[in-house]
Amino acid sequence: MDKVLIGVDIGGTTIKIGFFTQQGIILKKYEILTNKNDNGSQIIPDLVKSINEKIRDLAINKENIMGIGVGAPGFIVGDSGLVEEAVNIGWKKINLGSELSEQSQLPVFVGNDANLAALGENWMGSGNESRNFVAITLGTGVGGGIIANGQLLSGVNGTAGEIGHITVEPNGYPCNCGKNGCLETVASATGIAKQAMEIIDRRPQSNLGKHFQNQGGITAKDVFDLAGTGDRDSQQIVSRTGDVLGLVLSTIATIVNPSKIVIGGGVSKAGKPLLDTIQNSFNSYALKRLTNVCSIETAQLGNDAGIYGAAYLVKDKLVNKN
C-alpha cells in the first residue's frame, strides 16, 4: 500500500481529520468535537483515540503512515511544535508536536492553521502549486498565509502571514489583538456587520435599519444580499471593504510578487461583486508590472483546505526536503 498522510485541523468547535495518499487523494475525512473543558486538556488524547480507531477501521498498517500534520490556531513557535497560545481552545504553551507524537507513536509536524490552509489551497486547490502565492481567509476573523520562492513564510516567531492584523485605520475599531484598526476590524464578517451597525445607529430607517428591526440582527451576508438589491449603504460597505482589501493585497504583492492571490472563508462567498471590487482596487494601487502577472481568485477547497495543508506539511518535511 502507498504511504498515507494524516492531516488534522484543530478548530474551536470541531477537529477535522483526513487520511490522504501522497498524491493528495483523500481516503477518508471526518470530524470530532473539540473538547475545550479543563483548558483543552482532552484534545490530544481524543485526537489520538480517534486516529487509532480510524486506522483500524481502514485496515491501514501503522508502518505505512508517514506522519501526522496538524494545523492549530494561535502562534506556533517555529518547527518546535509548541503552541504558544490558542485562546479559543484554552491552550497556553502546549507542546503539541511532542505530546501528540509520543501518544500516537508517529512523526508529527505542527503549523499555524491559516498558514496550512494556504499550503493546502496551493497544493490541491486554486494555487496549482504556485511558487509565489498568497492566501487570505475572510471569516469571523481574517487569516492568511504566504508562500515565497516555494517556501511557506513563518518568520522569526511564527507571526508571518498575520494579514488580518495589518493596520488599515489607526483610529479604527478596537481589535481582539489589542490594537485598533486592523484589517480584521473592517474586512471580516464581524467587521462588515460592525460597519452596518454604525449606519443603523445613525439612520434606523435605512434599509439596513429596517432589516435589523425585522430580523433582530445583521450579518455580513445580509449586507451583501442588500447590496445586490441596490441598497446604496450596503454597496458602500462592500466598496469600502473591497478597497481596503485591494490596498493591503497590493502592499503584500509588492513584497512577495505572487502569481496568484486566493481569497477564501465565508465572506468570499459574496462572490463576483466583492472579488471585482478587490480586483479593481488592487489594480489601482499596485504596480502594473505586478498586476500583469498576478490573478486574484476565490479558493476551491473551502473548509477542507486546512487538512489538505496539514497532510502536505508531512510530505514537505519528509519527502520534498530529501
ZIRA-V842112 format. One record per helix or strand of 3 or more residues. SS is the DSSP state (h for helix, s for strand). FROM is the first residue (numbers start at 1). TO is the last residue. If there is no record, write none. Layout:
BEGIN
[[SS & FROM & TO] [SS & FROM & TO]]
END
This chain:
BEGIN
[[s & 4 & 10] [s & 14 & 21] [s & 26 & 33] [h & 37 & 40] [h & 43 & 57] [h & 62 & 64] [s & 65 & 72] [s & 75 & 77] [s & 82 & 86] [h & 87 & 89] [s & 91 & 95] [h & 96 & 104] [s & 108 & 112] [h & 113 & 124] [s & 133 & 138] [s & 142 & 148] [h & 163 & 165] [h & 184 & 187] [h & 189 & 202] [h & 207 & 215] [h & 220 & 228] [h & 232 & 256] [s & 260 & 264] [h & 266 & 270] [h & 272 & 285] [h & 288 & 291] [s & 295 & 298] [h & 302 & 320]]
END
